């Protein structure tokens, strides 16, 4: 089965000692492309370096909601410059996290708005994190409102991105009507090992309604290990578990779904250099 990992933090400290071995394992498992998103400047710089070193890796640069309060206007200038770098194929990881709330809601909203504006200005899709506390959906509802306010779903954005989604909801979590709302705005949805966690049962229904050309899969490694993967550290090779789950939910042949996932990654996140 051909595979991609559309969200993997290979620059995280947990991979510092053996990143090359982890990449080798991913290759043996059939993973053809990996997106390495940053969450702050240091991780963004590391993602760009990895993309330079390995032709089959791609980088994204942006500010995670946990980091929102730590990036002032002067610090933001680096992200504007880095997003224009040919090695960066997306803006993020950004978004909203009302569960752990390491930054205030006000800081998170301001951070999200400038990351969304940067995605639209560069024509590179935003990578969106969205979490609410258990039993709530306030972050999801706020994210949809901010996307609409920023112009996502408008004809001008559609023209700028062509047939490509202007954003990816990474590691999907939320009710089906939230998924329907972001899909109506033209976004893509990516599924991770989170789908196997208690409380995420609605992801199975969502997996069946995502249009075939806007479907992605990821690990969010080193986090969110799926069943069978080591709990201490998820790795990109384990994206195969979630990909097989997707095939089962959609009643599709795994090999054909793998072909589709690779094609979607290539279309949504165009390469900055040939394979």
Buried (B, 14 or more C-beta within 10 A) or exposed (E): BBBBBBBBBBBBEBBEEEBEEBBEBBEEBBBBBBBBBBBBBEBBBBBBBBBEEBEBBBBBBBBBBBBBBBBEEEEBEBBBEBBEBEBBBBBBBBBBBBBEBBBEBEBBBBBBBBBBBBBBEBBBBBBBBBBBEEEEBEBBBBBBEBBBEBBBBBEEBBEBBEEBBBBBBBBBBBBBEBBEBBBEBBBBBBBBBBBBEEEBEBBBEBBEEBEEBBBBBBBBBBBBBBEEBEEEBBBBBBBBBBBBBBBEBBEBEBEEBBEBBBBBBBBBBEBBEEE
